[in-house]
Amino acid sequence: MNAQRRKMASYESLFASDPEVMGGRLVFRGTRIPIEILFDNLADGLSLDEILDAYPALPRDSAVAAIELAGAAIAHLEESVRADQHS
């Protein structure tokens, strides 16, 4: 990772779940935008800029932090799988 990047955001600082907001779905904190919107749109081939244009309430830094957090989770999973294979 780039050494100049800010400290990775925590799950709790990025996301919220409230039964009164979107039926309790996990959303970006301070919005009504479910996190899967970001990843579904990326999977469909949209660029981050296109997604942010479509969802102006979604801050760029929150979207980027969510992608970084997902990448870190995948890296951690890969490390765990490798460790299990070598034990």
NUBA-968446 format. One record per residue: residue number from 1; residue in three letters; x, y, z of N, C-alpha, C in turn. Coordinates in Angstrom, 1 decimal. Layout:
BEGIN
<pt n="NUM" res="ALA" n_c1="X" n_c2="Y" n_c3="Z" ca_c1="X" ca_c2="Y" ca_c3="Z" c_c1="X" c_c2="Y" c_c3="Z"/>
...
***
This chain:
BEGIN
<pt n="1" res="MET" n_c1="0.8" n_c2="-1.2" n_c3="0.0" ca_c1="0.0" ca_c2="0.0" ca_c3="0.0" c_c1="0.9" c_c2="1.2" c_c3="0.0"/>
<pt n="2" res="ASN" n_c1="0.3" n_c2="2.3" n_c3="-0.5" ca_c1="1.0" ca_c2="3.6" ca_c3="-0.6" c_c1="1.3" c_c2="4.1" c_c3="0.8"/>
<pt n="3" res="ALA" n_c1="2.5" n_c2="4.4" n_c3="1.1" ca_c1="2.9" ca_c2="4.8" ca_c3="2.5" c_c1="2.3" c_c2="6.1" c_c3="2.9"/>
<pt n="4" res="GLN" n_c1="1.8" n_c2="6.9" n_c3="1.9" ca_c1="1.2" ca_c2="8.2" ca_c3="2.2" c_c1="-0.3" c_c2="8.1" c_c3="2.5"/>
<pt n="5" res="ARG" n_c1="-0.9" n_c2="6.9" n_c3="2.3" ca_c1="-2.3" ca_c2="6.8" ca_c3="2.5" c_c1="-2.6" c_c2="7.0" c_c3="4.0"/>
<pt n="6" res="ARG" n_c1="-3.8" n_c2="7.5" n_c3="4.2" ca_c1="-4.2" ca_c2="7.7" ca_c3="5.6" c_c1="-4.5" c_c2="6.3" c_c3="6.3"/>
<pt n="7" res="LYS" n_c1="-4.5" n_c2="6.3" n_c3="7.6" ca_c1="-4.8" ca_c2="5.1" ca_c3="8.3" c_c1="-6.2" c_c2="4.6" c_c3="7.8"/>
<pt n="8" res="MET" n_c1="-6.2" n_c2="3.2" n_c3="7.6" ca_c1="-7.4" ca_c2="2.6" ca_c3="7.1" c_c1="-8.6" c_c2="2.9" c_c3="8.0"/>
<pt n="9" res="ALA" n_c1="-9.7" n_c2="3.3" n_c3="7.5" ca_c1="-10.9" ca_c2="3.5" ca_c3="8.3" c_c1="-11.5" c_c2="2.2" c_c3="8.9"/>
<pt n="10" res="SER" n_c1="-12.1" n_c2="2.3" n_c3="10.0" ca_c1="-12.7" ca_c2="1.1" ca_c3="10.6" c_c1="-14.1" c_c2="0.9" c_c3="10.0"/>
<pt n="11" res="TYR" n_c1="-14.5" n_c2="-0.4" n_c3="10.2" ca_c1="-15.8" ca_c2="-0.8" ca_c3="9.8" c_c1="-16.9" c_c2="0.1" c_c3="10.4"/>
<pt n="12" res="GLU" n_c1="-16.7" n_c2="0.3" n_c3="11.7" ca_c1="-17.7" ca_c2="1.1" ca_c3="12.5" c_c1="-17.8" c_c2="2.5" c_c3="12.1"/>
<pt n="13" res="SER" n_c1="-16.7" n_c2="3.1" n_c3="11.6" ca_c1="-16.7" ca_c2="4.5" ca_c3="11.2" c_c1="-17.3" c_c2="4.7" c_c3="9.8"/>
<pt n="14" res="LEU" n_c1="-17.3" n_c2="3.6" n_c3="9.0" ca_c1="-17.9" ca_c2="3.7" ca_c3="7.7" c_c1="-19.3" c_c2="3.3" c_c3="7.5"/>
<pt n="15" res="PHE" n_c1="-19.7" n_c2="2.3" n_c3="8.3" ca_c1="-21.0" ca_c2="1.7" ca_c3="8.0" c_c1="-21.9" c_c2="1.8" c_c3="9.3"/>
<pt n="16" res="ALA" n_c1="-23.2" n_c2="1.7" n_c3="9.0" ca_c1="-24.2" ca_c2="1.7" ca_c3="10.1" c_c1="-25.4" c_c2="0.8" c_c3="9.7"/>
<pt n="17" res="SER" n_c1="-26.0" n_c2="0.3" n_c3="10.7" ca_c1="-27.2" ca_c2="-0.6" ca_c3="10.5" c_c1="-28.2" c_c2="-0.2" c_c3="11.6"/>
<pt n="18" res="ASP" n_c1="-29.4" n_c2="0.2" n_c3="11.1" ca_c1="-30.4" ca_c2="0.7" ca_c3="12.0" c_c1="-31.8" c_c2="0.2" c_c3="11.5"/>
<pt n="19" res="PRO" n_c1="-32.5" n_c2="-0.5" n_c3="12.3" ca_c1="-33.8" ca_c2="-1.1" ca_c3="11.8" c_c1="-34.7" c_c2="0.0" c_c3="11.2"/>
<pt n="20" res="GLU" n_c1="-34.5" n_c2="1.3" n_c3="11.6" ca_c1="-35.4" ca_c2="2.4" ca_c3="11.0" c_c1="-34.8" c_c2="2.9" c_c3="9.7"/>
<pt n="21" res="VAL" n_c1="-33.6" n_c2="2.5" n_c3="9.3" ca_c1="-33.1" ca_c2="3.0" ca_c3="8.1" c_c1="-32.9" c_c2="1.8" c_c3="7.1"/>
<pt n="22" res="MET" n_c1="-33.6" n_c2="1.9" n_c3="6.0" ca_c1="-33.5" ca_c2="0.8" ca_c3="5.0" c_c1="-33.7" c_c2="-0.6" c_c3="5.5"/>
<pt n="23" res="GLY" n_c1="-34.6" n_c2="-0.7" n_c3="6.5" ca_c1="-34.9" ca_c2="-2.0" ca_c3="7.1" c_c1="-33.8" c_c2="-2.7" c_c3="7.8"/>
<pt n="24" res="GLY" n_c1="-32.8" n_c2="-1.9" n_c3="8.2" ca_c1="-31.6" ca_c2="-2.5" ca_c3="8.9" c_c1="-30.5" c_c2="-2.9" c_c3="8.1"/>
<pt n="25" res="ARG" n_c1="-30.6" n_c2="-2.7" n_c3="6.7" ca_c1="-29.5" ca_c2="-3.1" ca_c3="5.8" c_c1="-28.3" c_c2="-2.2" c_c3="6.2"/>
<pt n="26" res="LEU" n_c1="-27.1" n_c2="-2.8" n_c3="6.0" ca_c1="-25.9" ca_c2="-2.1" ca_c3="6.2" c_c1="-25.7" c_c2="-1.0" c_c3="5.2"/>
<pt n="27" res="VAL" n_c1="-25.6" n_c2="0.2" n_c3="5.7" ca_c1="-25.5" ca_c2="1.4" ca_c3="4.8" c_c1="-24.2" c_c2="2.2" c_c3="5.1"/>
<pt n="28" res="PHE" n_c1="-23.8" n_c2="3.1" n_c3="4.2" ca_c1="-22.7" ca_c2="4.0" ca_c3="4.5" c_c1="-23.3" c_c2="4.9" c_c3="5.6"/>
<pt n="29" res="ARG" n_c1="-22.5" n_c2="5.1" n_c3="6.6" ca_c1="-22.9" ca_c2="5.9" ca_c3="7.8" c_c1="-23.3" c_c2="7.3" c_c3="7.3"/>
<pt n="30" res="GLY" n_c1="-24.4" n_c2="7.8" n_c3="7.8" ca_c1="-24.9" ca_c2="9.1" ca_c3="7.5" c_c1="-25.7" c_c2="9.2" c_c3="6.2"/>
<pt n="31" res="THR" n_c1="-25.9" n_c2="8.0" n_c3="5.5" ca_c1="-26.6" ca_c2="8.0" ca_c3="4.3" c_c1="-27.7" c_c2="6.9" c_c3="4.4"/>
<pt n="32" res="ARG" n_c1="-28.4" n_c2="6.7" n_c3="3.3" ca_c1="-29.4" ca_c2="5.6" ca_c3="3.2" c_c1="-28.9" c_c2="4.7" c_c3="2.0"/>
<pt n="33" res="ILE" n_c1="-27.6" n_c2="4.8" n_c3="1.7" ca_c1="-27.0" ca_c2="4.0" ca_c3="0.6" c_c1="-26.4" c_c2="2.7" c_c3="1.1"/>
<pt n="34" res="PRO" n_c1="-27.0" n_c2="1.6" n_c3="0.7" ca_c1="-26.5" ca_c2="0.3" ca_c3="1.1" c_c1="-25.1" c_c2="0.0" c_c3="0.6"/>
<pt n="35" res="ILE" n_c1="-24.2" n_c2="-0.6" n_c3="1.3" ca_c1="-22.9" ca_c2="-0.8" ca_c3="0.8" c_c1="-22.8" c_c2="-1.7" c_c3="-0.4"/>
<pt n="36" res="GLU" n_c1="-23.8" n_c2="-2.6" n_c3="-0.6" ca_c1="-23.7" ca_c2="-3.4" ca_c3="-1.8" c_c1="-23.9" c_c2="-2.6" c_c3="-3.0"/>
<pt n="37" res="ILE" n_c1="-24.5" n_c2="-1.5" n_c3="-3.0" ca_c1="-24.7" ca_c2="-0.6" ca_c3="-4.1" c_c1="-23.3" c_c2="-0.3" c_c3="-4.8"/>
<pt n="38" res="LEU" n_c1="-22.3" n_c2="0.0" n_c3="-3.9" ca_c1="-21.0" ca_c2="0.3" ca_c3="-4.4" c_c1="-20.4" c_c2="-0.9" c_c3="-5.2"/>
<pt n="39" res="PHE" n_c1="-20.4" n_c2="-2.1" n_c3="-4.5" ca_c1="-19.8" ca_c2="-3.2" ca_c3="-5.0" c_c1="-20.6" c_c2="-3.8" c_c3="-6.2"/>
<pt n="40" res="ASP" n_c1="-21.9" n_c2="-3.8" n_c3="-6.2" ca_c1="-22.7" ca_c2="-4.3" ca_c3="-7.3" c_c1="-22.4" c_c2="-3.4" c_c3="-8.5"/>
<pt n="41" res="ASN" n_c1="-22.3" n_c2="-2.1" n_c3="-8.4" ca_c1="-22.1" ca_c2="-1.2" ca_c3="-9.5" c_c1="-20.7" c_c2="-1.4" c_c3="-10.0"/>
<pt n="42" res="LEU" n_c1="-19.7" n_c2="-1.6" n_c3="-9.1" ca_c1="-18.3" ca_c2="-1.9" ca_c3="-9.6" c_c1="-18.3" c_c2="-3.2" c_c3="-10.4"/>
<pt n="43" res="ALA" n_c1="-19.0" n_c2="-4.2" n_c3="-9.9" ca_c1="-19.0" ca_c2="-5.5" ca_c3="-10.6" c_c1="-19.7" c_c2="-5.4" c_c3="-11.9"/>
<pt n="44" res="ASP" n_c1="-20.6" n_c2="-4.5" n_c3="-12.0" ca_c1="-21.3" ca_c2="-4.2" ca_c3="-13.3" c_c1="-20.5" c_c2="-3.4" c_c3="-14.3"/>
<pt n="45" res="GLY" n_c1="-19.3" n_c2="-3.0" n_c3="-13.9" ca_c1="-18.4" ca_c2="-2.3" ca_c3="-14.8" c_c1="-18.4" c_c2="-0.8" c_c3="-14.7"/>
<pt n="46" res="LEU" n_c1="-19.2" n_c2="-0.2" n_c3="-13.8" ca_c1="-19.2" ca_c2="1.2" ca_c3="-13.6" c_c1="-17.9" c_c2="1.7" c_c3="-12.9"/>
<pt n="47" res="SER" n_c1="-17.5" n_c2="2.9" n_c3="-13.3" ca_c1="-16.3" ca_c2="3.4" ca_c3="-12.6" c_c1="-16.8" c_c2="4.1" c_c3="-11.3"/>
<pt n="48" res="LEU" n_c1="-15.8" n_c2="4.3" n_c3="-10.5" ca_c1="-16.1" ca_c2="5.0" ca_c3="-9.2" c_c1="-16.8" c_c2="6.3" c_c3="-9.4"/>
<pt n="49" res="ASP" n_c1="-16.3" n_c2="7.1" n_c3="-10.4" ca_c1="-16.8" ca_c2="8.4" ca_c3="-10.7" c_c1="-18.3" c_c2="8.3" c_c3="-11.2"/>
<pt n="50" res="GLU" n_c1="-18.6" n_c2="7.3" n_c3="-12.0" ca_c1="-20.0" ca_c2="7.0" ca_c3="-12.4" c_c1="-20.9" c_c2="6.7" c_c3="-11.2"/>
<pt n="51" res="ILE" n_c1="-20.4" n_c2="5.9" n_c3="-10.3" ca_c1="-21.2" ca_c2="5.6" ca_c3="-9.1" c_c1="-21.4" c_c2="6.8" c_c3="-8.3"/>
<pt n="52" res="LEU" n_c1="-20.4" n_c2="7.6" n_c3="-8.0" ca_c1="-20.5" ca_c2="8.8" ca_c3="-7.2" c_c1="-21.4" c_c2="9.8" c_c3="-7.9"/>
<pt n="53" res="ASP" n_c1="-21.4" n_c2="9.9" n_c3="-9.2" ca_c1="-22.4" ca_c2="10.8" ca_c3="-9.9" c_c1="-23.8" c_c2="10.3" c_c3="-9.7"/>
<pt n="54" res="ALA" n_c1="-24.0" n_c2="9.0" n_c3="-9.7" ca_c1="-25.4" ca_c2="8.5" ca_c3="-9.5" c_c1="-25.8" c_c2="8.5" c_c3="-8.0"/>
<pt n="55" res="TYR" n_c1="-24.9" n_c2="8.6" n_c3="-7.1" ca_c1="-25.2" ca_c2="8.6" ca_c3="-5.7" c_c1="-24.5" c_c2="9.8" c_c3="-5.0"/>
<pt n="56" res="PRO" n_c1="-24.9" n_c2="11.0" n_c3="-5.3" ca_c1="-24.2" ca_c2="12.2" ca_c3="-4.8" c_c1="-24.1" c_c2="12.3" c_c3="-3.2"/>
<pt n="57" res="ALA" n_c1="-24.9" n_c2="11.5" n_c3="-2.5" ca_c1="-24.8" ca_c2="11.5" ca_c3="-1.0" c_c1="-23.7" c_c2="10.6" c_c3="-0.5"/>
<pt n="58" res="LEU" n_c1="-23.1" n_c2="9.9" n_c3="-1.4" ca_c1="-22.0" ca_c2="9.0" ca_c3="-1.1" c_c1="-20.7" c_c2="9.7" c_c3="-1.2"/>
<pt n="59" res="PRO" n_c1="-20.0" n_c2="10.0" n_c3="-0.1" ca_c1="-18.7" ca_c2="10.7" ca_c3="-0.1" c_c1="-17.6" c_c2="9.8" c_c3="-0.8"/>
<pt n="60" res="ARG" n_c1="-16.8" n_c2="10.4" n_c3="-1.6" ca_c1="-15.7" ca_c2="9.7" ca_c3="-2.3" c_c1="-14.8" c_c2="9.0" c_c3="-1.3"/>
<pt n="61" res="ASP" n_c1="-14.5" n_c2="9.7" n_c3="-0.2" ca_c1="-13.6" ca_c2="9.1" ca_c3="0.8" c_c1="-14.2" c_c2="7.9" c_c3="1.4"/>
<pt n="62" res="SER" n_c1="-15.5" n_c2="7.9" n_c3="1.6" ca_c1="-16.1" ca_c2="6.7" ca_c3="2.2" c_c1="-16.1" c_c2="5.5" c_c3="1.2"/>
<pt n="63" res="ALA" n_c1="-16.4" n_c2="5.8" n_c3="0.0" ca_c1="-16.4" ca_c2="4.7" ca_c3="-1.1" c_c1="-15.0" c_c2="4.2" c_c3="-1.2"/>
<pt n="64" res="VAL" n_c1="-14.0" n_c2="5.0" n_c3="-1.3" ca_c1="-12.6" ca_c2="4.5" ca_c3="-1.4" c_c1="-12.2" c_c2="3.7" c_c3="-0.1"/>
<pt n="65" res="ALA" n_c1="-12.6" n_c2="4.2" n_c3="1.0" ca_c1="-12.2" ca_c2="3.5" ca_c3="2.3" c_c1="-12.9" c_c2="2.1" c_c3="2.3"/>
<pt n="66" res="ALA" n_c1="-14.1" n_c2="2.0" n_c3="1.8" ca_c1="-14.8" ca_c2="0.8" ca_c3="1.8" c_c1="-14.1" c_c2="-0.2" c_c3="0.9"/>
<pt n="67" res="ILE" n_c1="-13.6" n_c2="0.3" n_c3="-0.3" ca_c1="-12.9" ca_c2="-0.6" ca_c3="-1.2" c_c1="-11.6" c_c2="-1.1" c_c3="-0.6"/>
<pt n="68" res="GLU" n_c1="-10.9" n_c2="-0.1" n_c3="0.1" ca_c1="-9.7" ca_c2="-0.5" ca_c3="0.8" c_c1="-9.9" c_c2="-1.5" c_c3="1.9"/>
<pt n="69" res="LEU" n_c1="-11.0" n_c2="-1.3" n_c3="2.6" ca_c1="-11.3" ca_c2="-2.3" ca_c3="3.7" c_c1="-11.6" c_c2="-3.6" c_c3="3.1"/>
<pt n="70" res="ALA" n_c1="-12.4" n_c2="-3.7" n_c3="2.0" ca_c1="-12.7" ca_c2="-5.0" ca_c3="1.4" c_c1="-11.4" c_c2="-5.6" c_c3="0.9"/>
<pt n="71" res="GLY" n_c1="-10.5" n_c2="-4.9" n_c3="0.3" ca_c1="-9.2" ca_c2="-5.4" ca_c3="-0.1" c_c1="-8.4" c_c2="-6.0" c_c3="1.0"/>
<pt n="72" res="ALA" n_c1="-8.4" n_c2="-5.3" n_c3="2.1" ca_c1="-7.6" ca_c2="-5.7" ca_c3="3.3" c_c1="-8.3" c_c2="-7.0" c_c3="3.9"/>
<pt n="73" res="ALA" n_c1="-9.6" n_c2="-7.1" n_c3="3.8" ca_c1="-10.3" ca_c2="-8.3" ca_c3="4.3" c_c1="-9.9" c_c2="-9.5" c_c3="3.4"/>
<pt n="74" res="ILE" n_c1="-9.8" n_c2="-9.3" n_c3="2.1" ca_c1="-9.5" ca_c2="-10.4" ca_c3="1.2" c_c1="-8.0" c_c2="-10.8" c_c3="1.4"/>
<pt n="75" res="ALA" n_c1="-7.1" n_c2="-9.8" n_c3="1.6" ca_c1="-5.7" ca_c2="-10.1" ca_c3="1.9" c_c1="-5.6" c_c2="-10.9" c_c3="3.1"/>
<pt n="76" res="HIS" n_c1="-6.3" n_c2="-10.6" n_c3="4.2" ca_c1="-6.3" ca_c2="-11.3" ca_c3="5.4" c_c1="-6.8" c_c2="-12.8" c_c3="5.2"/>
<pt n="77" res="LEU" n_c1="-7.9" n_c2="-12.9" n_c3="4.4" ca_c1="-8.4" ca_c2="-14.2" ca_c3="4.1" c_c1="-7.4" c_c2="-15.1" c_c3="3.4"/>
<pt n="78" res="GLU" n_c1="-6.7" n_c2="-14.5" n_c3="2.4" ca_c1="-5.7" ca_c2="-15.2" ca_c3="1.7" c_c1="-4.5" c_c2="-15.7" c_c3="2.6"/>
<pt n="79" res="GLU" n_c1="-4.1" n_c2="-14.8" n_c3="3.5" ca_c1="-3.1" ca_c2="-15.2" ca_c3="4.5" c_c1="-3.5" c_c2="-16.3" c_c3="5.3"/>
<pt n="80" res="SER" n_c1="-4.8" n_c2="-16.3" n_c3="5.7" ca_c1="-5.3" ca_c2="-17.4" ca_c3="6.6" c_c1="-5.3" c_c2="-18.7" c_c3="5.8"/>
<pt n="81" res="VAL" n_c1="-5.7" n_c2="-18.7" n_c3="4.5" ca_c1="-5.8" ca_c2="-19.9" ca_c3="3.7" c_c1="-4.4" c_c2="-20.4" c_c3="3.5"/>
<pt n="82" res="ARG" n_c1="-3.4" n_c2="-19.6" n_c3="3.2" ca_c1="-2.0" ca_c2="-20.0" ca_c3="3.0" c_c1="-1.5" c_c2="-20.6" c_c3="4.3"/>
<pt n="83" res="ALA" n_c1="-1.8" n_c2="-20.0" n_c3="5.5" ca_c1="-1.3" ca_c2="-20.6" ca_c3="6.7" c_c1="-1.9" c_c2="-21.9" c_c3="7.0"/>
<pt n="84" res="ASP" n_c1="-3.2" n_c2="-22.1" n_c3="6.7" ca_c1="-3.9" ca_c2="-23.4" ca_c3="6.9" c_c1="-3.3" c_c2="-24.5" c_c3="6.0"/>
<pt n="85" res="GLN" n_c1="-2.9" n_c2="-24.1" n_c3="4.8" ca_c1="-2.3" ca_c2="-25.0" ca_c3="3.8" c_c1="-1.0" c_c2="-25.5" c_c3="4.2"/>
<pt n="86" res="HIS" n_c1="-0.2" n_c2="-24.7" n_c3="5.0" ca_c1="1.1" ca_c2="-25.0" ca_c3="5.4" c_c1="1.2" c_c2="-25.6" c_c3="6.8"/>
<pt n="87" res="SER" n_c1="0.1" n_c2="-25.8" n_c3="7.4" ca_c1="0.1" ca_c2="-26.3" ca_c3="8.8" c_c1="-0.2" c_c2="-27.8" c_c3="8.9"/>
***
